[in-house]
């Protein structure tokens, strides 16, 4: 079992959630049940799955949940691209969020690799 609150990737993912909530706060109200909801759920899924995996009994299970978090990060990145193309978010904000997502993706991948090499 790992202390997820001490994991850098979990903390970066929490910061990402806050940024996504702020960014989607300016989206049109008609997107409340569309992109806003979907993007927020994806963002929250990332640190949630990291935490759930950290609480599991084995590194193999932890890797499984890191993989789910990793997938959610790509889903969120895709939704940001769609939002930018729909002009719901400017390119500067979208690029900054995508950079943060990419950082979390790399950290998650590196943690998975480390856990897998220990087995």
C-alpha positions as CSV (number, residue, x, y, z in Angstrom):
1,X,0.0,0.0,0.0
2,X,1.3,3.5,-0.9
3,X,0.6,6.9,0.6
4,X,-1.1,8.5,-2.4
5,X,-1.0,12.0,-0.8
6,X,2.8,11.8,-0.9
7,X,2.8,11.0,-4.6
8,X,3.9,13.9,-6.8
9,X,1.7,12.6,-9.7
10,X,-1.4,12.6,-7.4
11,X,-0.7,16.2,-6.3
12,X,-0.2,17.4,-9.8
13,X,-3.4,15.6,-10.9
14,X,-5.3,17.4,-8.0
15,X,-3.9,20.7,-9.3
16,X,-5.1,19.8,-12.8
17,X,-8.6,19.1,-11.5
18,X,-8.8,22.6,-10.0
19,X,-7.5,24.2,-13.2
20,X,-10.1,22.3,-15.3
21,X,-12.9,23.4,-13.0
22,X,-11.8,27.0,-13.3
23,X,-11.4,26.8,-17.1
24,X,-14.8,25.1,-17.7
25,X,-16.5,27.7,-15.4
26,X,-16.4,30.1,-18.3
27,X,-18.1,27.7,-20.8
28,X,-21.6,28.4,-22.0
29,X,-24.4,27.2,-19.7
30,X,-25.8,24.9,-22.4
31,X,-22.6,22.8,-22.0
32,X,-23.3,22.1,-18.3
33,X,-24.4,18.6,-19.1
34,X,-22.1,18.2,-22.0
35,X,-18.4,19.1,-22.2
36,X,-18.3,20.7,-18.7
37,X,-19.6,17.6,-17.0
38,X,-17.5,15.2,-19.1
39,X,-14.3,17.2,-18.7
40,X,-14.7,17.6,-14.9
41,X,-15.5,13.9,-14.5
42,X,-12.4,12.9,-16.5
43,X,-10.2,15.3,-14.5
44,X,-11.5,14.0,-11.2
45,X,-11.0,10.4,-12.4
46,X,-7.3,10.9,-12.7
47,X,-6.3,11.5,-9.1
48,X,-9.2,9.3,-7.9
49,X,-7.8,6.3,-9.7
50,X,-4.3,7.0,-8.6
51,X,-5.5,7.1,-5.0
52,X,-7.6,3.9,-5.4
53,X,-4.7,2.1,-6.9
54,X,-2.4,3.2,-4.2
55,X,-4.7,1.7,-1.7
56,X,-4.7,-1.7,-3.3
57,X,-2.8,-4.7,-2.0
58,X,-0.3,-5.1,-4.8
59,X,1.8,-3.1,-7.2
60,X,0.1,-5.0,-10.1
61,X,-3.3,-3.6,-9.0
62,X,-1.8,-0.2,-8.5
63,X,-0.5,-0.3,-12.1
64,X,-4.0,-1.2,-13.3
65,X,-5.5,1.9,-11.7
66,X,-2.6,4.0,-13.0
67,X,-3.5,2.8,-16.4
68,X,-7.1,3.8,-16.0
69,X,-5.9,7.3,-14.8
70,X,-3.6,7.5,-17.8
71,X,-6.6,6.7,-20.1
72,X,-8.7,9.4,-18.5
73,X,-5.9,11.9,-19.0
74,X,-6.0,11.2,-22.8
75,X,-9.8,11.5,-22.8
76,X,-9.5,14.9,-21.1
77,X,-6.9,16.0,-23.5
78,X,-9.2,15.1,-26.4
79,X,-12.1,17.0,-24.8
80,X,-9.8,20.1,-24.5
81,X,-9.0,19.9,-28.2
82,X,-12.7,19.7,-29.0
83,X,-13.4,22.7,-26.7
84,X,-10.7,24.7,-28.4
85,X,-12.0,23.9,-31.9
86,X,-15.5,24.9,-30.8
87,X,-13.9,28.1,-29.5
88,X,-15.1,27.5,-26.0
89,X,-11.6,27.9,-24.7
90,X,-8.7,30.0,-26.1
91,X,-5.6,28.3,-27.4
92,X,-3.4,29.8,-24.6
93,X,-5.5,28.2,-21.9
94,X,-5.9,25.0,-23.7
95,X,-2.2,24.7,-24.4
96,X,-1.4,25.3,-20.8
97,X,-3.9,22.6,-19.6
98,X,-2.6,20.2,-22.2
99,X,1.0,20.8,-21.0
100,X,-0.2,20.0,-17.4
101,X,-1.9,16.9,-18.7
102,X,1.2,15.7,-20.5
103,X,3.2,16.2,-17.3
104,X,0.8,14.0,-15.4
105,X,0.8,11.4,-18.2
106,X,4.6,11.2,-18.1
107,X,4.7,10.9,-14.3
108,X,2.0,8.3,-14.4
109,X,3.8,6.3,-17.0
110,X,7.1,6.5,-15.2
111,X,5.5,5.4,-11.9
112,X,4.0,2.4,-13.8
113,X,7.4,1.5,-15.2
114,X,9.0,1.7,-11.8
115,X,6.3,-0.5,-10.2
116,X,6.6,-3.0,-13.1
117,X,10.3,-3.2,-12.8
118,X,10.1,-4.1,-9.1
119,X,8.0,-7.2,-9.9
